[in-house]
Amino acid sequence: MTDRLDAPWITAARPLCDILTKAGHQAWFVGGCVRNALIAEPVSDIDITTDAHPDRVVALATAAGLRTVPTGIDHGTVTVISDGIPYEVTTLRRDVDTDGRRATVAFADTIAQDAARRDFTMNALYAEPDGTLADPLGGVADLRARRVRFIGNPATRIAEDYLRILRFFRFHALYGDPAGGIDAEGLAACADGLDGIGRLSAERIGAEMAKLLAAPDPAPAMAAMRSCGALLRVLPGAGTGMLPVLVHVEQAAGLVPDWRRRLAALGGQDVADRLRLSNADARHLDLLREGLGTLTPPAELGYRHDTDVATDILALRAAAFERELDPADVAAARDGADRTFPLAAADLMPALEGPALGAALRRAEADWIASDFTLTRDDLLTPGQGGDTRRGSE
């Protein structure tokens, strides 16, 4: 790994950094943008830290004609828009007090103080505006070794914010070395701090679990999470046995990772409430779990849901039976999703109405699906062809 970063986003952000440095302040790129640039991973969010206080950042940026948004000004963060790109500019900070969910912070003067309050060494990486690296806590060595390691005492870091237990597993899934195993000291600290998970909001837990399960292969990290008891604290009744098989099925079929598909594979009780899922995500999860437990044919799955939901269900079934996803099943689901039932209620009125009308439509639809969608409207309306739709409810 190089001691100096050279990336287009550094060049793009330099005018903003110059505004700060020419006014006598420090400016450093920090965290994920530096980490990901070092390992050639995509960089989406660019964070800058400075010794300038928020009001000073706003004044300097405004004087330069840049728009500012006080996104987290109480904690020292101002979003500055430069050439259409948002940059989070945060004053160097140190923790004064923590309660396991949030911290009271004070402004600091050095990156050493700022680094000490972060979670993992690989996140305490800094770069000057010209790309020169600063590594106050050995994060580069850990990143090179693909080792997710807490800064200082793991128990202390976890007690500052118990969400770090889940972040530990997420970062291992994203950046850790599966062959080398998870950091033993960190894992032990997570096991000791499990009671703190109960102090976290369901929204924070749900958001972190979604990010973890969206990793390319979360199975090793999830297995470690289960072994220390964290998974059952988050999702009682959940298990990880099906997850590695599902990941293999996805990779073999070229499916894009989907955290809801993986969540369905875990099982568990009251999942939507415990993770505070949106109504849409909760409904999606219900469809996957229901579909996994049925024998509904692929074409009908596609017709009743859509291609994506049907494919997810088929992938889950393949994992449950430890076989690969059959492309013919996916094609059938796609075909079913493109079908439109040829009958409408008006076709059976006024001869039928109310419950009898609904029953006749359901009966005709079942006949149409069973025919592999070949029966026409006329067939369905003709007694002896697709079933007698004129019959009343049974």
C-alpha positions in Angstrom: 0.0 0.0 0.0 1.2 3.5 -0.9 2.0 6.3 1.6 0.3 8.8 -0.6 -3.2 8.6 -2.2 -3.8 9.6 -5.8 -7.4 9.6 -6.6 -9.8 11.9 -8.7 -11.9 12.7 -5.6 -8.8 14.2 -3.9 -8.2 16.5 -6.7 -11.9 17.5 -6.8 -11.9 18.2 -3.0 -8.7 20.2 -3.0 -10.4 23.6 -3.5 -12.5 23.1 -0.4 -9.4 22.0 1.6 -7.5 25.0 0.3 -10.3 27.3 1.7 -9.5 25.8 5.2 -5.7 25.6 5.0 -5.2 29.1 3.5 -7.1 30.4 6.5 -4.6 28.8 8.8 -6.5 25.6 9.6 -5.7 21.9 9.2 -7.7 19.7 6.8 -7.6 16.0 6.5 -9.5 13.4 4.6 -10.6 10.7 7.1 -12.2 7.4 7.5 -13.9 5.3 4.8 -12.7 7.3 1.9 -9.1 6.9 2.9 -9.6 3.2 3.8 -11.3 2.3 0.6 -8.9 4.2 -1.6 -6.1 2.2 -0.1 -7.7 -1.1 -1.1 -9.1 0.1 -4.4 -12.7 -0.1 -3.3 -15.3 2.4 -4.4 -15.4 5.7 -2.5 -18.9 7.2 -2.1 -18.8 9.6 0.8 -15.9 11.9 1.4 -15.4 13.1 5.0 -13.0 15.9 5.9 -11.9 16.7 9.4 -10.5 20.1 10.5 -9.5 22.0 13.6 -11.8 24.8 12.4 -15.0 25.0 14.5 -18.3 24.7 12.7 -19.1 28.4 12.6 -15.7 29.1 11.1 -16.3 26.4 8.5 -19.6 27.9 7.6 -18.1 31.5 7.4 -15.2 30.4 5.2 -17.3 28.3 2.9 -20.0 31.0 2.6 -17.4 33.7 1.8 -16.1 31.4 -1.0 -19.6 31.2 -2.5 -20.2 27.6 -1.3 -23.5 26.4 0.1 -23.5 24.9 3.6 -26.0 22.6 5.4 -25.9 22.3 9.2 -26.4 18.5 9.1 -24.9 17.7 12.4 -23.7 21.1 13.7 -24.3 20.2 17.4 -21.7 17.5 16.9 -19.4 19.6 14.8 -20.5 18.5 11.3 -21.3 20.8 8.4 -22.1 19.6 4.9 -20.4 21.8 2.3 -21.5 21.6 -1.3 -18.6 22.2 -3.8 -19.1 21.8 -7.5 -22.2 19.8 -6.7 -20.5 17.3 -4.5 -21.4 17.2 -0.8 -18.5 17.0 1.7 -19.1 16.3 5.4 -16.7 18.6 7.2 -16.4 17.7 10.9 -14.3 19.4 13.6 -11.7 17.2 15.3 -13.4 15.7 18.3 -12.8 13.8 21.5 -15.3 12.0 23.7 -16.2 13.6 27.0 -18.9 11.1 28.1 -20.7 8.2 26.6 -23.8 6.2 27.6 -23.6 3.2 25.2 -25.8 4.9 22.6 -24.4 8.4 22.1 -21.4 10.4 23.0 -20.9 13.9 24.4 -18.1 15.3 22.5 -15.7 18.3 22.8 -13.6 19.8 20.0 -10.0 18.6 19.8 -6.8 19.9 18.3 -5.0 16.9 16.9 -5.8 13.9 14.8 -4.4 11.7 17.6 -7.2 12.8 19.8 -9.7 12.4 17.0 -8.5 8.9 16.1 -8.7 7.7 19.7 -12.5 8.1 19.7 -13.1 6.0 16.6 -14.1 2.4 16.5 -11.6 0.3 14.4 -8.0 1.1 13.5 -8.8 0.8 9.8 -11.3 3.7 10.2 -8.7 5.9 11.9 -6.8 6.7 8.7 -6.2 10.3 7.5 -4.8 11.9 4.4 -3.6 15.4 3.9 -5.1 17.4 1.0 -2.1 16.3 -1.2 -2.9 12.6 -0.4 -0.1 12.1 2.2 -1.2 9.4 4.7 -1.3 9.7 8.4 -1.8 6.5 10.4 -1.7 7.3 14.1 -3.0 3.9 15.3 -1.6 1.3 12.9 -4.6 1.0 10.8 -2.7 0.5 7.5 -1.1 -2.7 8.8 -4.5 -4.0 10.0 -6.1 -3.1 6.7 -3.2 -4.8 4.8 -3.7 -7.9 7.0 -7.5 -7.7 6.6 -7.9 -7.6 10.3 -10.7 -5.7 11.9 -9.4 -4.5 15.3 -10.9 -2.2 17.9 -8.9 0.8 18.9 -7.5 0.4 22.3 -9.5 -1.7 24.7 -12.4 -3.4 22.8 -14.6 -3.5 25.9 -14.2 0.3 26.3 -15.0 1.0 22.7 -18.1 -1.2 22.8 -19.3 0.4 26.0 -19.2 3.8 24.3 -21.7 2.6 21.7 -23.1 -1.0 21.8 -23.9 -0.8 18.1 -20.2 -1.4 17.6 -20.9 -5.0 18.3 -22.9 -5.3 15.1 -20.4 -3.0 13.3 -17.6 -5.4 14.2 -19.3 -8.2 12.4 -20.2 -6.0 9.4 -16.7 -4.7 9.0 -15.4 -8.3 9.2 -17.8 -9.3 6.5 -16.6 -6.4 4.3 -12.9 -6.2 5.0 -11.9 -9.2 7.1 -10.0 -12.2 6.0 -12.3 -15.3 6.3 -9.3 -17.6 6.2 -7.6 -15.8 9.0 -10.7 -15.7 11.2 -12.2 -13.0 13.3 -10.2 -11.0 15.9 -10.4 -13.1 19.1 -10.1 -10.2 21.5 -12.8 -8.3 19.7 -15.1 -11.3 19.6 -14.7 -11.9 23.3 -15.5 -8.3 24.1 -18.6 -8.5 21.9 -19.8 -11.6 23.9 -19.2 -9.8 27.2 -21.1 -6.8 26.1 -24.3 -8.5 24.8 -26.5 -7.0 27.4 -25.9 -3.6 25.9 -27.7 -4.5 22.7 -31.0 -4.1 24.6 -30.2 -0.4 24.9 -30.1 0.1 21.2 -33.1 1.2 19.2 -34.7 -1.3 16.8 -34.1 1.2 13.9 -30.3 1.3 14.5 -30.1 -2.5 14.8 -32.2 -3.0 11.7 -30.1 -0.6 9.6 -26.9 -2.2 10.7 -28.2 -5.7 10.1 -29.3 -4.7 6.6 -25.8 -3.4 5.8 -24.2 -6.6 7.2 -26.4 -8.9 5.2 -25.7 -6.9 2.1 -22.0 -7.7 2.2 -20.8 -9.9 -0.7 -20.5 -12.9 1.7 -21.7 -12.3 5.2 -21.8 -16.0 6.1 -18.5 -16.2 8.1 -19.2 -13.1 10.0 -22.7 -14.2 10.7 -21.4 -17.5 12.0 -19.1 -15.7 14.4 -22.0 -13.5 15.4 -24.0 -16.5 16.2 -21.2 -18.3 18.1 -20.8 -15.4 20.6 -24.6 -15.1 21.1 -25.1 -11.8 19.4 -27.4 -13.1 16.7 -29.8 -14.6 19.1 -29.9 -11.4 21.1 -30.9 -9.5 17.9 -33.1 -12.2 16.3 -34.2 -15.0 18.7 -34.7 -18.2 16.9 -32.5 -17.3 14.0 -29.9 -19.6 12.6 -27.0 -19.4 10.1 -27.0 -22.9 8.6 -28.7 -22.0 5.4 -26.9 -18.8 4.8 -23.6 -20.0 3.3 -25.5 -22.3 0.9 -27.7 -19.4 -0.2 -24.6 -17.3 -0.9 -23.2 -20.1 -3.0 -26.5 -20.4 -4.9 -26.5 -16.6 -5.5 -22.9 -16.5 -6.7 -23.5 -19.5 -9.0 -26.6 -17.9 -10.5 -25.1 -14.4 -10.7 -27.7 -12.9 -8.4 -27.0 -9.5 -6.9 -26.9 -9.8 -3.0 -30.1 -8.8 -1.3 -30.2 -8.4 2.4 -33.9 -9.3 2.6 -33.3 -12.6 0.8 -30.5 -13.4 3.3 -32.7 -12.3 6.2 -35.3 -14.8 5.1 -32.7 -17.5 5.2 -31.9 -16.7 8.9 -35.5 -17.2 10.1 -36.2 -15.9 13.6 -39.1 -14.6 15.6 -40.9 -11.2 15.2 -38.2 -10.1 12.7 -40.0 -7.1 11.3 -40.6 -5.6 14.8 -37.2 -6.4 16.1 -35.5 -4.7 13.2 -38.2 -2.1 12.7 -38.5 -2.9 9.0 -40.5 -0.6 6.7 -43.9 -1.9 5.7 -42.5 -2.6 2.2 -39.6 -4.6 3.5 -41.7 -6.5 6.0 -44.2 -7.5 3.3 -41.3 -8.5 1.0 -39.8 -10.7 3.8 -43.2 -12.3 4.5 -43.6 -13.2 0.8 -40.2 -14.8 0.8 -40.8 -16.8 3.9 -44.3 -17.9 2.8 -43.0 -18.9 -0.6 -40.2 -20.9 0.8 -42.7 -23.0 2.7 -44.9 -23.8 -0.3 -44.7 -25.9 -3.4 -46.1 -23.2 -5.7 -44.6 -23.7 -9.2 -42.1 -21.2 -10.5 -44.5 -19.8 -13.2 -47.2 -19.2 -10.7 -44.8 -17.5 -8.3 -43.9 -15.1 -11.1 -47.5 -14.5 -12.0 -48.6 -13.9 -8.4 -45.6 -11.7 -7.4 -43.0 -10.6 -9.9 -39.8 -11.9 -11.3 -37.6 -10.6 -8.5 -39.7 -12.0 -5.6 -40.2 -15.3 -7.5 -36.4 -15.6 -8.1 -35.7 -14.9 -4.5 -38.1 -17.6 -3.4 -36.6 -20.1 -5.9 -33.1 -19.3 -4.6 -34.1 -19.9 -1.0 -35.7 -23.2 -2.0 -32.5 -24.2 -3.8 -30.5 -23.4 -0.7 -32.9 -25.3 1.5 -32.4 -28.4 -0.6 -28.7 -27.7 -1.1 -28.9 -27.6 -4.9 -28.2 -24.9 -7.4 -30.8 -22.6 -8.8 -32.3 -24.0 -12.0 -32.3 -21.5 -14.9 -35.4 -23.1 -16.3 -37.2 -22.3 -13.1 -36.1 -18.6 -13.3 -37.2 -18.5 -17.0 -40.6 -19.9 -16.0 -41.0 -17.3 -13.2 -40.2 -14.6 -15.7 -42.7 -15.9 -18.1 -45.4 -16.1 -15.4 -44.7 -12.5 -14.4 -45.4 -11.4 -18.0 -48.8 -13.1 -18.1 -52.2 -11.3 -17.6 -55.3 -13.2 -16.6 -57.7 -13.0 -19.6 -60.9 -12.8 -17.6 -62.4 -9.8 -15.8 -65.3 -9.6 -13.4 -67.4 -8.0 -16.1 -67.1 -11.1 -18.2 -69.2 -13.0 -15.7 -71.7 -10.3 -14.8 -74.6 -10.0 -14.4 -75.1 -13.8 -14.2 -72.9 -13.9 -11.1 -72.2 -11.4 -8.4 -70.9 -11.2 -4.8 -69.2 -14.2 -3.3 -70.3 -16.4 -6.3 -68.5 -14.1 -8.7 -65.3 -14.1 -6.6 -65.4 -17.9 -6.4 -65.9 -18.3 -10.1 -63.0 -15.9 -10.9 -60.7 -17.8 -8.5 -61.7 -21.1 -10.0 -61.1 -19.9 -13.6 -57.8 -18.4 -12.6 -56.6 -21.7 -11.1 -57.7 -23.5 -14.3 -55.8 -21.0 -16.4 -52.6 -21.3 -14.4 -52.9 -25.1 -14.4 -53.1 -25.0 -18.2 -49.7 -23.3 -18.2 -51.5 -20.0 -19.2 -52.8 -21.5 -22.5 -56.6 -21.2 -21.9 -58.1 -18.2 -23.6 -60.9 -16.0 -22.5 -63.3 -17.9 -24.6 -62.1 -21.3 -23.2 -62.6 -20.1 -19.7 -66.2 -18.9 -20.5 -67.0 -22.2 -22.3 -68.3 -25.1 -20.1 -66.1 -28.1 -20.4 -63.1 -26.2 -21.7 -61.7 -24.3 -18.7 -64.2 -25.2 -16.0 -67.7 -23.9 -15.7 -67.4 -20.3 -14.6 -71.2 -20.0 -14.5 -71.5 -22.3 -11.4 -72.2 -20.6 -8.1 -70.1 -20.9 -5.0 -69.7 -24.4 -3.6 
